[in-house]
Amino acid sequence: MLLLGYAGLIPFVAPALAVVIDSQYSNLALRIAEAYAFGIISFLTGSWWGMALTRDHGKALLLSNLNFLVGLLIFVFALQWWALAAAILLMSIYFAEQTSPIFAHLESRYRRMRGILTMVASGSMLTLHLAT
């Protein structure tokens, strides 16, 4: 879990570094980070479905759909704002997980890791937004 989680930061951090140092691959790196962020947001909100359905928690289902649809609309129709929106969505998903009772059973080690992953991924996306 830890290895996969932290390795999953590479597609966030490497593009942010490439853009900040103005690498010849900055444009490609930005596109990779944008697509990866959309994939992670889709994965996280999709994972809520299983937990919400087994615990009969309709609010989580609605919130997961809302986060996904907001992300999809911005990714498709306002790509210039996507990096900023992704940073905000990643943080909002994390905070929703911390306050929702359907996630109360998750162990503290996972919660701690998710907090770090969210901060680094959101910071990377915010860096991309500010640098482009």
N, C-alpha and C positions, 0 to 999 in steps of 0.2 A: 504494500500500500504506500509506504513512504517513498520508495524508489520511484514508482510510477507517478506519484503525485509531484514530487520535486522535478523529475525529468520532464514532466508536462509544462514546466515553466520555460523551458528552452525556446519554444516557438513564440513566447511573449518577450523574453528578455533579449534574445539575439537580434530580433528585428529592431527593437528600441535602440540597442547599441549601434546597429548598422546605420540607422537614421541619424542618431546624434553625432556620430563621427563622419557623417555624409559619405558613406561608402558608395561605390559604384553600383552596389546591389540594393540601395536604399528603397527604391520603388518596389522591387520584388519582395524585399523583406517586409515592407508595409502591407502588401497584399496578402502575404502569408499570415501575418499577425491578425489582420482583419478577418480572414476566413477561419482561422483557428479559433479566434474569440467567438465567432458565431457558432462554430461547432461545439465549443465548451458550454456556451450558454444554452444551446439546444440540449446537450447531454444532461446538464444539471437540472434544467426544468423538466425534461422528460423523465428523469429518475424520480421526481416527486410523484408521478402517477402511481407507481407501484405502492409506495408508502401510503399515499392518500387513499387509494382504493381499498387497501387492506385495513385501514383504520377509519373508513367512512368519513373522510374529511374533505368535503366539497370546496371549502375555502382555499385549500392548497391547490386543488385542481384548477380553480379559476385563476389564482395568482400565477401558477405555472404557465397557463395559456396566455395570460396578459403579458408576462415578461417575454415569452417567446414571440408573440405577435408584435409587440413594440420593437423588439430587436429585429425581427424580419423586415418590418416596414422601414426602419431606419437604414438597415443594411442594403435594401433594394432601392429605396427612393431618396436617401440622403446620406450617401456613403461618406461625404466629407465630414459628417458629424458622427460617423460610426465609432471611431476610436474613443471619443468622449462618452458616447452612449454605452459602449461596451464596458468601460470602466465603471460607470454608474450602475449598470445592470448587474455586473459581477458583485458589486458591493451590496446591492439591494437583495440579491438572491442569498448571499451569505447571511445578511441580517435577518431575513425571513426565516432561514433555517435555524438561526439561533433563538428565535422567539416562538416558533411554532411547536406545539406539543407533539406533532408527528415525528419530529426529529429529536425528541428528548432522550430517546434510547441510544443515540450515537455516543460512542465512547469519547472520553476527553482527549485522547491522543489524536483521534480523527478531527475533532473540533479545532484543536490547536493547529494542526496541519492545514486545515481548510482556511483558517484565519490568515496564516502566513501566505498560503498560495493566493488567496484573494487580494491581499495587500500588494504582493509583488506583481500579479497579473494586472490589477487595476492601475498600479503605478506605471507599469510598462505601457499600457494603453493610453493613459493620460500623457505620458512622455511623447508617444507617437502623435497624439492630437496636437500637442503644443509645438512639436518640432516640424509639423507639416503644414 
